[in-house]
Amino acid sequence: MIWTLNSIKQHTPNPKLTVVGAGPGDPELITLKAINAIRSANVILYDALVNPELLDYASSSAEVIFVGKRRGCYSYQQEQINDLIVAKAQRYGHVVRLKGGDSFVFGRGSEELEFAHENNLETDVVPGISSALAVPAGQGIPLTMRHVSESFWVITGTTKMHQLSEDIKIAAQSTATVVILMGMGKLNEIVHVFSQAGKANAPVAIIQNGSTTREKSGYGTIDTIEAIVAEQQLSAPAIIVIGAVVENRVTLKSISQNLKQYALS
Ligand SMILES: C[S@@+](CC[C@H](N)C(=O)[O-])C[C@H]1O[C@@H](n2cnc3c(N)ncnc32)[C@H](O)[C@@H]1O
């Protein structure tokens, strides 16, 4: 075979990383842009909170690698994931890094993009629907509401050093809605902080596996929520929502029933 300049160009991969937000779990809660990125990927690296149904969009020739954490399974360290992204992109071209929710909300998407950029990869990001917004919405909980809540905080319950985030103490002093991710292991401390801030009666919702068929939820107040969690056997991954918006949630069931009736009539 005689190699022309054009054929060499066609066979040289253009090393690229696209960090893609896969949404909160419901496979319909993904953007068109994300689907197009998955379709064009040569290699896909995905996390535990990504719905595997989304991999059906991948080309049959794409290499698909699970790099998330699962109990009892080998889990990749962040440095290994960074190296894998660069190695796969240099060898095969377009790597899609598929992450739960939005990759810039407690997702380390920026770190991976930075590393890829330093290694001369082309880089792009596709925003995703964060669980911080979508999971409360799925339960009819608006994060802001006129006359009820003017703002919301999205905070990690557990810091890199496995401590309770100091921001939770500041947020507990405010009138804002407080949305806590990765907080189930620190629920007792969170309850203590809000009680100390005089918020023992603040309404609380905990939603596990939101937007999926395994969704479970529990409602109470700061005073009662630990008992409710034990009773309902709620655990991670879950979102904790604290604030008056929780008791002002809208009933979605009747809305969807109305829509169905409307569609049928
Ligand atoms: C490392 S953070 C990633 C957040 C993600 N980047 C996002 O924007 O949704 C993982 C935490 O997000 C929350 N989370 C993600 N998906 C969830 C879901 N479907 N239901 C409840 N909580 C979820 C949990 O608190 C979980 O421990």
The ligand as a Tripos MOL2 file, in Angstrom:
@<TRIPOS>MOLECULE
LIG
   27    29     1     0     0
SMALL
NO_CHARGES

@<TRIPOS>ATOM
      1 C1        -19.0590   12.5420   44.1840 C.3       1 LIG1
      2 S1        -20.6370   13.2720   44.3020 S.3       1 LIG1
      3 C2        -20.9690   13.5360   42.6070 C.3       1 LIG1
      4 C3        -22.0840   14.5160   42.3420 C.3       1 LIG1
      5 C4        -22.3640   14.6850   40.8580 C.3       1 LIG1
      6 N1        -21.2400   15.2680   40.1890 N.3       1 LIG1
      7 C5        -23.6020   15.4970   40.5920 C.2       1 LIG1
      8 O1        -23.5200   16.6140   40.0700 O.co2     1 LIG1
      9 O2        -24.7030   14.9790   40.8680 O.co2     1 LIG1
     10 C6        -21.6160   11.8760   44.7070 C.3       1 LIG1
     11 C7        -22.7950   12.2250   45.6030 C.3       1 LIG1
     12 O3        -23.8190   12.8480   44.8400 O.3       1 LIG1
     13 C8        -25.0700   12.4970   45.3650 C.3       1 LIG1
     14 N2        -25.8210   11.7880   44.3220 N.ar      1 LIG1
     15 C9        -25.4510   11.5970   43.0580 C.ar      1 LIG1
     16 N3        -26.4170   10.9840   42.3420 N.ar      1 LIG1
     17 C10       -27.4380   10.7910   43.1960 C.ar      1 LIG1
     18 C11       -28.7370   10.2140   43.0810 C.ar      1 LIG1
     19 N4        -29.1860    9.7250   41.9210 N.pl3     1 LIG1
     20 N5        -29.5350   10.2020   44.1700 N.ar      1 LIG1
     21 C12       -29.1180   10.7030   45.3480 C.ar      1 LIG1
     22 N6        -27.9030   11.2490   45.5200 N.ar      1 LIG1
     23 C13       -27.0740   11.3100   44.4730 C.ar      1 LIG1
     24 C14       -24.8170   11.6200   46.5820 C.3       1 LIG1
     25 O4        -24.7590   12.4700   47.7230 O.3       1 LIG1
     26 C15       -23.4700   11.0470   46.2450 C.3       1 LIG1
     27 O5        -22.8010   10.6130   47.4130 O.3       1 LIG1
@<TRIPOS>BOND
     1     1     2 1
     2     2     3 1
     3     2    10 1
     4     3     4 1
     5     4     5 1
     6     5     6 1
     7     5     7 1
     8     7     8 2
     9     7     9 1
    10    10    11 1
    11    11    12 1
    12    11    26 1
    13    12    13 1
    14    13    14 1
    15    13    24 1
    16    14    15 ar
    17    14    23 ar
    18    15    16 ar
    19    16    17 ar
    20    17    18 ar
    21    17    23 ar
    22    18    19 1
    23    18    20 ar
    24    20    21 ar
    25    21    22 ar
    26    22    23 ar
    27    24    25 1
    28    24    26 1
    29    26    27 1
@<TRIPOS>SUBSTRUCTURE
     1 LIG1         1 GROUP 0 **** ****
